[in-house]
Amino acid sequence: MSLPCFSSIDSVDPGPLEAARATGGSHFPAVRVSVFPQVLPNYVAYALYIFEINIRASVVLGLVGAGGIGRVLEAQRAFFQFDRVLAVVIIIFVIVFLIEQVSVGLRRRLV
């Protein structure tokens, strides 16, 4: 299984790169102006997706005692502070939702 960011490099249209090289551009500037704009939206989306997964995983890890955001949630649940449990769950939901909205906005702007 390959990472999505590497498969996006493989699917780059070679035409702009060949055109930049044909006009006399050296390798790195040609890649910067022809390949980078094609793969940037995928890289940003993948990075934000991984960040969102890390936020969710820290909640789960905290619930089982390994620390993270879920530790706060578990501590409040252990003391039967269900109003605070609800507040933490809502905050976690809002954070994940905002990360998703930022990801969608950046992808639209970059494409």
N, C-alpha and C positions, 0 to 999 in steps of 0.2 A: 504494500500500500504506500503510495507516495503522498506527500503533503500537497494540499491544494495550491499552495503558492508555487511549488515547483512545476506542477502541471500547467499553471497559467503561463509560465515562461516557455514551456514547450509549445503552447498554442499561439504564440505571438506571430503576427503577420510579418513575414520577413521582408516584405516590400519596402517599408519605410527605412529599415536598417540598410538594405542594399542601396537605396537611393542616397542616404546620408553618406555611405562609404564611397559611392560613385562620384559624389561631388567633391571628394577630397578630404572628408572629415576623418579624424583619427578614431580609433576604436571606442574609447570611453565617451567622448562627446557624442558620437553617433549613437551609442547605446542609450545615453542619457536623454536624447531628444526623440528617439524612435521606439525603444523598448520600454523604458520606464513609464511613460504615460499610459501604455497599454496594460501594464501589470499593477500599477498603483491602486486602482480601485479594489482589485482582488486582495492585495496585501493588506489594505486598510480594513476591509471587511473581515478577513481572517484574523487579524490582530484583535479587533474588537470582539469577535466571536470567542476567541480564546480567553480574553479578559472576562467576558460574561460567564463563561464556563468556570473560571477560577473563582468568581464571586459565589456562584452556586455551590461549588465544591467546598468552599470554606464554611458555608452554612452547614453542610452535611458533616464535614469533619468536626466542626464544633459540637454538633449534637452527639457525636460518639465520644467526645472527650479529647480531641486532638488540638483544640484551640481554633482560632478564627472567629468569624462573625457569629457562628452558631453557638459559641461558648456563652455569649451574652444571652442568647435566646434560651439556652438550656438552664442557665443560672436563674433567669426570671421564672421559668417553668418550675424549677425545683422549689422555689419559694412561693409558688401558687400566685404569682403576680400576673394573672392572665390579661389584665389590661395592658401591661407592659409587653407581654408576649405578642399581643395583637399589634401594638405599635412597632415592635421590631420586625414582625412579618410584613407589615405594610411598608416600612422603610426599605426592606430588602426587595420587595416587589417593585417599588418605585425606582430604586437604583437600577435594577435589571431592565425595567421598562425604558428608563432614560438612556441606558447604554445602547439598547436596541434602536431607539429613535435617533441617537447620534450616529449610529452605524448606517441607518437608512439615509439620513441626511447627507452624510459624507459620501456615500456611494452615488447618490443622485448628483451631487455637486461635482464629483470627479469624473463621472461618465458623461 
